[in-house]
Amino acid sequence: MNNPAELRGNCHCGAVTFLARVQSPVEVHACNCSICNMSGFQHLIVPQKDFQLISGQDVLTEYRFNSGIARHLFCATCGIKPFYIPRSNPDGFSLNLRCLQIPDGFEFEIKEFDGQNWRKNAEGLKHLTEISPSQS
């Protein structure tokens, strides 16, 4: 059963705020790549059209590494990465579940993702930002 929800999120200091429209239940991925493992990032990937940055554009700083495709965005004040543009889904945003205000009754399932072997596994994430005919 899909239930629409509007999730609000922010960095630690509150300078960066955003909202996302999602359907509950939703998949969340715990990735074992070096940066996700070190930061504890849990991915809730949404299409661009379902994400809105409310405040903090001026305090976001960007970090790129390896392929340079992923745009890791951090709050320059508190250092938290509440969301970023992932290389697996460059047409969307990956939100950190730990930075979201989760309402009662919102359902999600955390799945393991083998980001250490990203090239082998990235195709399994493409569907998270594809727009189905019922959503267009």
Backbone as ProteinMPNN parsed JSONL, in Angstrom:
{"seq_chain_A": "MNNPAELRGNCHCGAVTFLARVQSPVEVHACNCSICNMSGFQHLIVPQKDFQLISGQDVLTEYRFNSGIARHLFCATCGIKPFYIPRSNPDGFSLNLRCLQIPDGFEFEIKEFDGQNWRKNAEGLKHLTEISPSQS", "coords_chain_A": {"N_chain_A": [[0.846, -1.18, 0.0], [0.737, 2.101, -0.99], [1.491, 5.127, 0.49], [1.412, 8.546, 0.281], [3.895, 10.827, 1.393], [5.288, 13.725, 2.919], [8.43, 14.522, 3.591], [10.489, 16.223, 5.856], [13.738, 17.595, 6.15], [17.05, 18.23, 7.49], [20.317, 19.67, 8.108], [22.714, 19.311, 10.824], [23.027, 21.82, 12.185], [20.894, 23.221, 11.214], [20.978, 25.041, 9.15], [20.782, 24.142, 6.527], [17.916, 23.17, 4.973], [15.307, 21.061, 3.781], [12.777, 19.445, 1.739], [11.045, 16.457, 0.826], [9.036, 14.559, -1.34], [7.632, 11.457, -0.974], [6.733, 7.99, -1.421], [5.339, 5.873, 0.885], [5.459, 2.454, 1.713], [9.09, 2.694, 1.592], [12.267, 2.087, 0.011], [15.365, 2.035, 1.66], [18.843, 2.406, 1.58], [21.688, 0.933, 2.979], [24.881, 1.532, 2.55], [28.097, 0.13, 1.862], [30.351, 1.42, 0.924], [33.411, 3.396, 1.023], [33.001, 6.177, 1.816], [30.296, 6.279, 2.654], [30.242, 4.318, 4.609], [32.024, 5.394, 6.499], [30.69, 7.738, 7.218], [28.138, 6.973, 7.973], [25.926, 7.198, 6.337], [22.626, 6.717, 5.213], [20.778, 5.822, 2.519], [18.03, 7.321, 0.968], [16.679, 7.436, -1.936], [15.447, 9.777, -4.218], [13.532, 11.059, -7.029], [14.542, 14.027, -8.861], [12.382, 15.826, -9.184], [10.901, 15.438, -6.913], [12.167, 16.594, -4.816], [12.996, 19.39, -2.794], [14.977, 22.089, -2.084], [14.949, 24.075, 0.678], [16.301, 25.927, 2.316], [19.698, 27.128, 2.637], [21.355, 26.916, 0.407], [23.489, 28.634, 0.072], [25.34, 27.815, 1.991], [26.186, 25.318, 1.366], [28.76, 23.069, 0.552], [30.833, 21.427, -1.8], [32.06, 18.144, -2.505], [33.975, 16.006, -4.456], [35.074, 12.837, -5.618], [37.039, 10.027, -6.813], [35.313, 8.88, -9.506], [34.217, 11.366, -9.927], [31.62, 11.947, -10.516], [29.493, 11.768, -8.628], [28.033, 14.204, -6.526], [28.858, 15.253, -3.618], [27.389, 16.912, -1.045], [27.867, 19.132, 1.523], [27.079, 20.767, 4.63], [28.643, 23.752, 5.242], [28.886, 24.855, 7.721], [28.231, 22.985, 9.878], [29.161, 20.562, 8.894], [27.696, 18.333, 8.143], [26.31, 15.945, 5.841], [23.421, 16.126, 4.453], [22.113, 15.391, 2.14], [22.802, 14.359, -1.259], [23.926, 14.29, -4.701], [23.809, 11.37, -6.288], [26.076, 9.143, -8.053], [24.918, 6.877, -9.069], [22.308, 7.597, -9.573], [22.079, 10.197, -11.09], [20.074, 11.873, -11.815], [18.585, 12.427, -9.662], [18.212, 12.728, -6.061], [19.992, 11.66, -3.2], [18.935, 11.167, -0.067], [19.854, 11.507, 3.33], [18.711, 9.262, 5.544], [19.044, 9.589, 8.258], [18.926, 12.286, 8.614], [16.363, 13.084, 8.329], [13.05, 14.01, 9.344], [11.042, 11.738, 10.542], [7.749, 10.868, 10.182], [5.194, 9.482, 12.363], [4.077, 6.246, 11.549], [5.212, 6.181, 9.038], [6.629, 4.081, 6.698], [9.542, 2.187, 6.098], [12.141, 0.222, 4.593], [15.269, -0.973, 5.355], [17.862, -1.826, 3.287], [20.749, -3.698, 2.514], [23.478, -2.463, 0.617], [25.951, -3.141, -1.696], [28.291, -1.156, -2.084], [31.02, -1.173, -2.296], [31.525, -2.684, -4.433], [30.533, -1.207, -6.586], [30.211, -0.846, -9.45], [29.22, -3.319, -10.29], [26.753, -3.392, -9.031], [25.207, -1.044, -9.253], [23.185, -0.779, -11.18], [20.947, -1.855, -10.018], [19.789, 0.208, -8.627], [18.665, 2.047, -10.315], [15.884, 2.15, -10.813], [14.854, 3.722, -8.797], [14.699, 6.432, -9.374], [13.294, 6.538, -11.685], [10.466, 7.558, -13.526], [7.273, 6.44, -13.306], [4.503, 5.695, -15.545], [2.13, 6.328, -14.161], [2.921, 8.33, -12.445], [3.572, 10.526, -13.949]], "CA_chain_A": [[0.0, 0.0, 0.0], [1.531, 3.321, -1.088], [0.966, 6.306, 1.157], [2.288, 9.683, 0.032], [4.366, 11.542, 2.584], [6.209, 14.829, 2.703], [9.431, 14.44, 4.65], [11.352, 17.392, 6.039], [15.062, 17.222, 6.612], [17.977, 19.326, 7.751], [21.645, 19.347, 8.631], [22.74, 19.394, 12.277], [22.843, 23.189, 12.693], [19.63, 23.743, 10.708], [21.159, 26.005, 8.058], [20.295, 23.491, 5.307], [16.628, 22.506, 5.168], [14.747, 20.575, 2.521], [11.667, 18.517, 1.857], [10.938, 15.472, -0.248], [7.783, 13.822, -1.441], [7.931, 10.034, -1.163], [5.656, 7.036, -1.21], [5.639, 4.898, 1.926], [6.803, 2.17, 2.197], [10.174, 3.084, 0.706], [13.554, 1.418, 0.193], [16.503, 2.813, 2.131], [20.011, 1.559, 1.384], [22.882, 1.09, 3.808], [25.972, 1.259, 1.621], [29.365, -0.181, 2.521], [31.494, 2.089, 0.288], [34.245, 4.07, 2.02], [32.446, 7.421, 2.362], [29.038, 5.99, 3.371], [30.596, 3.561, 5.802], [32.639, 6.291, 7.482], [29.764, 8.788, 7.664], [26.875, 6.404, 8.432], [24.868, 7.668, 5.443], [21.604, 5.757, 4.802], [20.241, 6.428, 1.304], [16.648, 7.306, 0.488], [16.869, 8.086, -3.233], [14.206, 10.32, -4.793], [13.714, 11.82, -8.27], [14.733, 15.485, -8.711], [11.107, 16.527, -9.094], [10.324, 15.22, -5.589], [13.067, 17.196, -3.829], [13.016, 20.853, -2.792], [15.864, 22.727, -1.119], [14.236, 25.208, 1.254], [17.3, 26.924, 2.718], [21.06, 26.67, 2.801], [22.15, 26.836, -0.832], [24.704, 29.438, 0.249], [26.29, 27.192, 2.908], [26.575, 23.986, 0.891], [30.066, 22.929, -0.078], [30.821, 20.198, -2.597], [33.231, 17.274, -2.535], [33.917, 14.946, -5.465], [36.258, 11.979, -5.624], [36.986, 8.871, -7.695], [34.834, 9.185, -10.868], [33.838, 12.777, -9.979], [30.216, 12.1, -10.925], [28.679, 12.063, -7.438], [28.237, 15.534, -5.952], [28.639, 15.177, -2.18], [27.093, 18.274, -0.588], [27.971, 19.242, 2.97], [26.89, 22.076, 5.242], [29.954, 24.316, 5.598], [28.866, 25.242, 9.126], [28.284, 21.841, 10.802], [29.852, 19.445, 8.27], [26.801, 17.208, 7.867], [25.851, 15.744, 4.466], [22.027, 15.682, 4.562], [21.719, 14.83, 0.843], [23.779, 14.57, -2.319], [23.536, 13.786, -6.018], [24.603, 10.149, -6.417], [26.456, 8.743, -9.406], [23.983, 5.842, -9.52], [21.068, 8.261, -9.958], [22.413, 11.617, -11.205], [18.834, 12.604, -12.068], [17.848, 12.469, -8.409], [18.929, 13.067, -4.834], [20.033, 10.664, -2.148], [18.727, 11.829, 1.217], [20.317, 10.727, 4.462], [17.586, 8.938, 6.421], [19.354, 10.086, 9.601], [18.692, 13.735, 8.627], [14.944, 13.304, 8.04], [12.056, 13.929, 10.409], [10.195, 10.631, 10.114], [6.459, 10.908, 10.876], [4.623, 8.215, 12.817], [3.396, 5.473, 10.52], [5.978, 6.129, 7.794], [7.274, 2.773, 6.621], [10.71, 2.033, 5.235], [12.921, -0.995, 4.785], [16.683, -0.75, 5.096], [18.483, -2.916, 2.547], [22.197, -3.583, 2.353], [23.935, -2.21, -0.753], [27.389, -3.373, -1.807], [28.914, -0.047, -2.793], [32.42, -1.474, -2.547], [31.501, -3.252, -5.784], [29.531, -0.328, -7.17], [29.971, -1.084, -10.878], [28.408, -4.531, -10.416], [25.473, -3.3, -8.333], [24.516, 0.236, -9.433], [21.987, -0.926, -12.014], [19.84, -2.185, -9.127], [19.234, 1.421, -8.022], [18.12, 2.925, -11.371], [14.423, 2.277, -10.721], [14.451, 4.637, -7.733], [14.399, 7.769, -9.904], [12.497, 6.445, -12.914], [9.082, 8.009, -13.344], [6.324, 5.507, -13.905], [3.422, 6.415, -16.245], [1.12, 6.815, -13.205], [3.462, 9.483, -11.741], [3.83, 11.671, -14.846]], "C_chain_A": [[0.889, 1.241, 0.0], [0.811, 4.48, -0.433], [1.909, 7.465, 0.888], [2.658, 10.379, 1.344], [5.274, 12.673, 2.14], [7.164, 14.816, 3.885], [10.267, 15.704, 4.675], [12.687, 16.903, 6.573], [15.933, 18.439, 6.816], [19.333, 18.779, 8.158], [21.593, 19.525, 10.151], [22.446, 20.788, 12.82], [21.552, 23.831, 12.194], [19.76, 24.761, 9.594], [20.636, 25.456, 6.73], [18.995, 22.777, 5.655], [16.062, 22.137, 3.809], [13.516, 19.746, 2.803], [11.644, 17.619, 0.637], [9.579, 14.804, -0.175], [8.12, 12.373, -1.787], [6.666, 9.212, -0.96], [6.114, 6.03, -0.156], [4.854, 3.624, 1.614], [7.859, 2.481, 1.14], [11.427, 2.267, 1.028], [14.595, 2.427, 0.671], [17.704, 1.88, 2.035], [21.148, 1.943, 2.326], [24.048, 0.607, 2.962], [27.275, 1.027, 2.388], [30.576, 0.455, 1.828], [32.229, 2.92, 1.35], [33.578, 5.301, 2.629], [31.149, 7.171, 3.138], [29.317, 5.253, 4.669], [31.159, 4.475, 6.882], [31.652, 7.318, 8.035], [28.43, 8.248, 8.184], [25.681, 6.811, 7.583], [23.934, 6.509, 5.083], [20.779, 6.412, 3.704], [18.743, 6.223, 1.098], [16.696, 8.124, -0.805], [15.521, 8.501, -3.809], [14.52, 11.012, -6.121], [13.858, 13.315, -7.975], [13.425, 16.21, -8.467], [10.467, 16.412, -7.708], [11.168, 15.799, -4.461], [13.005, 18.708, -3.937], [13.951, 21.347, -1.689], [15.155, 23.977, -0.62], [15.219, 26.312, 1.648], [18.679, 26.284, 2.748], [21.895, 26.541, 1.547], [23.497, 27.541, -0.661], [25.73, 28.826, 1.206], [26.711, 25.785, 2.48], [27.945, 24.036, 0.238], [30.118, 21.547, -0.716], [32.153, 19.467, -2.52], [32.998, 16.204, -3.586], [35.192, 14.128, -5.363], [36.036, 10.853, -6.624], [36.524, 9.276, -9.091], [34.461, 10.659, -11.023], [32.39, 13.015, -10.348], [29.33, 12.461, -9.744], [29.056, 13.427, -6.893], [27.857, 15.473, -4.473], [28.52, 16.601, -1.646], [27.02, 18.306, 0.933], [27.64, 20.653, 3.429], [28.26, 22.573, 5.697], [30.023, 24.715, 7.067], [29.051, 24.034, 10.049], [28.938, 20.596, 10.217], [28.993, 18.249, 7.927], [26.422, 17.183, 6.388], [24.419, 15.221, 4.527], [21.493, 15.064, 3.269], [22.866, 15.048, -0.125], [23.222, 14.038, -3.627], [24.407, 12.568, -6.301], [24.96, 9.811, -7.869], [25.534, 7.659, -9.937], [22.704, 6.449, -10.084], [21.313, 9.768, -10.071], [21.209, 12.498, -11.536], [17.983, 12.695, -10.809], [18.725, 12.914, -7.254], [18.902, 11.866, -3.904], [19.975, 11.422, -0.829], [19.237, 10.927, 2.325], [19.144, 10.513, 5.412], [17.802, 9.519, 7.816], [19.133, 11.587, 9.738], [17.228, 14.08, 8.387], [14.103, 13.219, 9.304], [11.026, 12.906, 9.936], [8.873, 10.666, 10.89], [6.019, 9.513, 11.335], [3.909, 7.537, 11.657], [4.137, 5.405, 9.191], [6.771, 4.828, 7.782], [8.449, 2.793, 5.655], [11.402, 0.726, 5.577], [14.368, -0.675, 4.437], [17.268, -2.008, 4.468], [19.982, -2.652, 2.452], [22.5, -3.339, 0.878], [25.451, -2.331, -0.777], [28.029, -2.302, -2.678], [30.405, -0.23, -3.009], [32.594, -2.078, -3.943], [30.448, -2.52, -6.602], [29.212, -0.663, -8.62], [29.074, -2.296, -11.115], [26.972, -4.321, -9.941], [24.646, -2.056, -8.615], [23.228, 0.122, -10.233], [20.744, -1.214, -11.162], [19.202, -0.988, -8.446], [18.519, 2.322, -9.03], [16.62, 3.17, -11.207], [13.976, 3.304, -9.688], [14.181, 6.065, -8.215], [13.658, 7.735, -11.234], [11.06, 6.848, -12.603], [8.166, 7.031, -14.056], [5.215, 6.308, -14.587], [2.367, 6.979, -15.291], [1.595, 8.052, -12.456], [3.629, 10.7, -12.637], [2.604, 12.497, -15.077]], "O_chain_A": [[1.71, 1.41, 0.901], [-0.338, 4.778, -0.759], [3.09, 7.386, 1.227], [1.848, 10.498, 2.263], [5.945, 12.583, 1.112], [6.771, 15.063, 5.026], [10.701, 16.194, 3.633], [12.762, 15.94, 7.336], [15.603, 19.54, 6.376], [19.482, 17.607, 8.501], [20.542, 19.852, 10.701], [21.709, 20.934, 13.794], [21.153, 24.88, 12.7], [18.752, 25.297, 9.132], [20.113, 26.206, 5.906], [18.968, 21.896, 6.514], [16.309, 22.817, 2.813], [13.239, 19.386, 3.946], [12.148, 17.967, -0.431], [9.052, 14.526, 0.901], [8.808, 12.103, -2.772], [5.674, 9.682, -0.404], [7.167, 5.409, -0.303], [3.673, 3.715, 1.277], [7.563, 2.525, -0.054], [11.622, 1.818, 2.157], [14.688, 3.536, 0.144], [17.603, 0.699, 2.369], [21.513, 3.112, 2.451], [24.181, -0.587, 2.692], [27.52, 1.645, 3.424], [31.711, 0.073, 2.11], [31.714, 3.118, 2.45], [33.589, 5.455, 3.85], [30.929, 7.792, 4.178], [28.703, 5.53, 5.699], [30.806, 4.341, 8.054], [31.764, 7.725, 9.192], [27.663, 9.002, 8.782], [24.544, 6.774, 8.054], [24.398, 5.438, 4.692], [20.149, 7.445, 3.932], [18.257, 5.093, 1.061], [16.748, 9.353, -0.768], [14.584, 7.706, -3.882], [15.634, 11.496, -6.323], [13.358, 13.805, -6.963], [13.361, 17.113, -7.633], [9.588, 17.203, -7.366], [10.916, 15.527, -3.288], [12.966, 19.254, -5.04], [13.743, 21.06, -0.51], [14.8, 24.847, -1.415], [14.997, 27.486, 1.35], [18.815, 25.066, 2.866], [23.041, 26.098, 1.617], [24.515, 27.091, -1.187], [26.878, 29.27, 1.233], [27.505, 25.139, 3.163], [28.244, 24.944, -0.538], [29.506, 20.605, -0.214], [33.221, 20.078, -2.476], [31.946, 15.566, -3.607], [36.26, 14.66, -5.06], [34.962, 10.744, -7.214], [37.266, 9.952, -9.803], [34.396, 11.154, -12.149], [31.966, 14.163, -10.482], [28.503, 13.367, -9.846], [30.234, 13.772, -6.804], [26.688, 15.621, -4.115], [29.447, 17.4, -1.783], [26.218, 17.602, 1.548], [27.886, 21.621, 2.709], [28.954, 21.89, 6.451], [31.117, 24.896, 7.602], [29.929, 24.048, 10.912], [29.243, 19.661, 10.957], [29.515, 17.237, 7.459], [26.236, 18.224, 5.759], [24.208, 14.013, 4.64], [20.528, 14.3, 3.299], [23.787, 15.82, 0.145], [22.165, 13.407, -3.65], [25.609, 12.706, -6.529], [24.226, 10.158, -8.794], [25.38, 7.534, -11.152], [22.085, 5.872, -10.978], [20.817, 10.537, -9.248], [21.314, 13.724, -11.538], [16.794, 13.006, -10.881], [19.834, 13.412, -7.448], [17.908, 11.144, -3.833], [20.859, 12.219, -0.518], [19.069, 9.709, 2.262], [18.642, 11.462, 6.014], [16.84, 9.901, 8.483], [19.15, 12.115, 10.85], [16.887, 15.256, 8.254], [14.409, 12.453, 10.218], [10.234, 13.184, 9.035], [8.868, 10.514, 12.112], [6.425, 8.501, 10.764], [3.218, 8.192, 10.877], [3.738, 4.65, 8.304], [7.49, 4.514, 8.731], [8.367, 3.337, 4.554], [11.275, 0.197, 6.68], [14.656, -0.167, 3.353], [17.187, -3.101, 5.029], [20.415, -1.507, 2.325], [21.868, -3.925, -0.001], [26.149, -1.702, 0.019], [28.276, -2.518, -3.865], [31.002, 0.479, -3.819], [33.663, -1.993, -4.547], [29.586, -3.137, -7.227], [28.038, -0.754, -8.98], [28.259, -2.296, -12.038], [26.065, -5.01, -10.408], [23.473, -2.016, -8.243], [22.277, 0.861, -9.98], [19.628, -0.858, -11.541], [18.19, -1.132, -7.762], [17.836, 3.266, -8.632], [16.145, 4.282, -11.44], [12.816, 3.718, -9.705], [13.501, 6.827, -7.527], [13.419, 8.778, -11.843], [10.519, 6.517, -11.548], [8.277, 6.824, -15.265], [5.003, 7.473, -14.251], [1.767, 8.012, -15.588], [0.774, 8.767, -11.881], [3.812, 11.808, -12.132], [2.656, 13.489, -15.804]]}, "name": "protein", "num_of_chains": 1, "seq": "MNNPAELRGNCHCGAVTFLARVQSPVEVHACNCSICNMSGFQHLIVPQKDFQLISGQDVLTEYRFNSGIARHLFCATCGIKPFYIPRSNPDGFSLNLRCLQIPDGFEFEIKEFDGQNWRKNAEGLKHLTEISPSQS"}
